[in-house]
Amino acid sequence: PVRFLSVDGGHLYQHVENDLRLAERTLTADGIIAVDDFFNVGWVDISFATYDFLRRATGIIPFAVTAQKLYLAPATVAQSYRTALHGRTDLGHVETVQILGNQVLWLRQALLKKAYEVLRNVLESRAM
């Protein structure tokens, strides 16, 4: 089982689709998938494959997005990750956007390192 998986390999539709299916099969119940280059205009297959995956996936939803990454998690824990990130005053202004009907936190680039630390701490506390 995998607790954090970064989809950052091939950039063609079939590569991303395969990586996301693998992630879905191996992800722990509280795991996170980070899809790199999600908004990269040079690699639009990543966005298309991810949207198609999310439309078919049962129980995995987006919970946060940055300029380059989309973060996914099982629906049963996505809200706890949103809460952990949104409740932090040290992350500055965090907005909420809609992606395929899901509330997703939009994190500014300057906040990424701090947000990563928050998520890592949440995952570590769940493992104990």
N, C-alpha and C positions, 0 to 999 in steps of 0.2 A: 504493500500500500504506500501511496505517495501523499504527503501533506502539502507540498508546494511544487507545482510543475509549471515551468516556463515554456510556452510554445514559441520557439524562436529558432526554428530550423529552416526547412524549405519554405519558400514563399508562394508556391503555386497552390491552387485550390486543393488538389488531391493530397498534397503534403500536409496542409493545415487540417483538412478534414480527417486524415489519418491520425495526426497528433492529438486532435481533440477527442476522437473516439478512444484512443489509448488512454488519455487523461481521464475520461469518464469511467473507464473500466478499472483504473488503478487508484483513483482518488479516494482518500479516507473520507469518512462522514463529515469531517470538519475541514477538509482540504481546500486549497485555493489554486486556481489555474490563472496564470498571467499570459495573456495573448499579446505578444510584442508586435509592433508595427501596425496596430489595428487601424489607425487613421492615416497610414502612409500612402500617399497618392501614387507612389511608384510600385506599390504592391497591393492593388485593390482586391486581388483574390483572397487575401487574408480576411478582409471585412466580409466579403460574400460568403466564404466558407464558414466563418464564425456565426454570421446571422443564420445561415441554413442549419448549422449545428444547434443553435439555441432554439430554433423553431421546432426541431425534432426531439431535442433532449428532454428527458423527463426528470425534473428536479434540479437542474443546474441553471442558475440565473446570473446575470451580471449584477455586481454591487458597487463597483467603483470604476472610474475611467480617468485617464490622463491624456495628454496630447499624443502619446504613443502606445499606451497599453490599456487593455480592457481586463478587468479582474472578475473572475467567475467563481462561484461557490455553490454548494448544495443549498437549495432554497431554505432548508431547515436551519442553516447557520448564517446565511447572507445578511439577515437583519442584524444579527449580533455584530458582524463586522462593520456594517454601516453605522450602527450605534457607537461602536468603539472609535471609529474615525470621526464621525460628526460631533461627538461630544467633547472632543479635544480642543480647548481654546488655543493651544499652541500651534495648531495647524492653520490658523487664520480663517479667512472666509472660504467656506466650502458650499458649493451650490448643488442642487439636485436637478437631474435631468431624467428624461424618460428614454429607455431603450427597450423596445418590444414590450411595452406595458409595465416595465419594472422601474422602480425608483432607484436611480444610480447616482452615487456621489461623484461630482466632477471635481477632481483635485488639481490644483494648479501645479505646474512643473516645480516650482520652488519648494513645494511641500512634500515632494516624493520621498526623500530620505526619512523624514519624520514619520510619514504615513507607513512606510515599510517597517519601521521600528515598532510602531503601534501594532500592526498586524502580526509581526513576529512575536511580540509579547503575548498577544491573545492566543496564538497557536501554542506557544510554550505553556501558558497557564492551563490550557485544555489538556495537554499531555500529562500533566501532573495528577 
